[in-house]
Amino acid sequence: MITMKDIVREGHPVLREKAAEAALPPSEEDKNIAESLLEYVQNSQNPEIAEKFGLRPGVGLAAPQIGLSKRIAAIQVHDENGTLISHALINPKIVSHSVEKAYLTSGEGCLSVDRDVPGYVHRYARVTVKAIGLDGNEIKLRLKGVPAIVIQHEIDHLNGIMFYDHIDSKNPFKVPEGASPIER
């Protein structure tokens, strides 16, 4: 079981690497990594388990965050209708996205970042992602709003990008023209 002690923090070189593609079909090892990432996110959202093991709540986790340079991630988040979106993803890739941008009004955080980084992170409002699931079959997700932001955050980790790289250092609360604010 992954706990906070397993999560590498900003400054660790693996967080700035472009992660390697996982071999297909997925090996048992890669499936286990994907399952353990999803298990952390699920456990961190369960108040009793999170308190017992000292887990910071999260909606996503990527393999580089546990020190593994592999293109594997997991997300668990509710969409605007309350539908649970919960997936372990191997080699996730954004295959299309909206022109429209969106941002969380509360800003973004990260399990690998122990400090508050104020500012708006501009993301695509809608994305379509293809990945391989735990069963070895392709998954296609069409996401918007918070789930779209979460998956983009995790895919950034696979590309060595931290969320605060998207924040305008001169004007952290700059709102791009036509961007939609998302409350969380």
C-alpha positions, -999 to 999 in steps of 0.1 A, spaced: 0 0 0 13 34 -10 15 60 18 28 96 20 63 83 27 64 67 -7 55 99 -25 85 119 -38 85 156 -33 93 185 -56 130 188 -63 133 150 -69 147 146 -105 121 119 -115 94 146 -114 111 165 -142 117 135 -165 95 125 -194 84 91 -183 89 60 -204 60 43 -222 49 11 -205 53 -21 -226 21 -35 -241 3 -57 -233 9 -44 -197 31 -66 -175 19 -78 -142 43 -54 -125 28 -24 -145 -7 -35 -137 2 -37 -100 17 -2 -101 -15 11 -117 -37 -7 -91 -16 7 -63 -18 43 -76 -56 39 -78 -57 23 -44 -39 53 -29 -64 78 -44 -93 57 -32 -78 53 3 -70 90 6 -106 98 -1 -118 75 27 -117 96 59 -111 66 82 -83 50 61 -67 84 54 -66 93 91 -53 59 101 -24 60 76 -18 98 75 -28 101 38 -32 135 22 -64 134 1 -58 133 -36 -79 129 -68 -50 116 -89 -15 101 -87 11 93 -113 40 68 -112 67 95 -112 53 107 -79 63 74 -64 97 75 -80 89 54 -111 95 69 -145 66 51 -162 36 64 -181 11 51 -155 -15 72 -136 -48 69 -117 -76 93 -111 -107 92 -90 -130 122 -91 -167 131 -94 -179 150 -124 -204 179 -122 -233 154 -121 -219 135 -92 -208 105 -114 -176 88 -101 -148 86 -126 -123 61 -113 -95 47 -135 -60 32 -135 -45 43 -168 -15 29 -186 1 51 -213 -26 78 -211 -26 103 -240 -47 133 -248 -59 127 -284 -81 158 -287 -89 189 -267 -111 220 -267 -99 254 -277 -117 267 -247 -97 269 -215 -108 264 -179 -92 268 -144 -100 260 -108 -108 291 -89 -92 275 -58 -60 268 -77 -44 233 -79 -24 213 -54 -2 183 -56 7 154 -33 44 160 -43 42 197 -34 41 205 3 36 242 -1 7 263 -12 13 278 -47 -13 305 -54 -25 312 -89 -46 299 -118 -35 269 -138 -49 273 -173 -61 239 -188 -82 227 -216 -119 228 -207 -125 194 -224 -102 166 -233 -104 131 -249 -79 107 -235 -70 72 -247 -52 48 -224 -49 11 -216 -69 -2 -186 -60 -29 -161 -76 -55 -183 -53 -46 -212 -80 -31 -233 -82 5 -246 -102 30 -226 -114 63 -242 -125 90 -218 -142 122 -228 -138 145 -198 -148 181 -190 -146 203 -159 -128 190 -129 -121 155 -143 -105 171 -174 -83 192 -152 -73 162 -130 -63 141 -160 -43 169 -175 -25 174 -142 -16 137 -141 -5 135 -177 17 166 -170 35 145 -144 43 119 -171 59 147 -191 79 162 -163 57 192 -159 45 205 -125 12 223 -122 28 256 -112 47 257 -145 14 268 -160 10 297 -135 19 332 -149 47 342 -125 41 379 -132 4 378 -129 -6 345 -111 -44 353 -111 -45 362 -148 -76 349 -165 -72 341 -201 -99 355 -224 -129 333 -226 -116 308 -199 -143 293 -177 -138 294 -139 -146 261 -122 -155 260 -85 -144 230 -65 
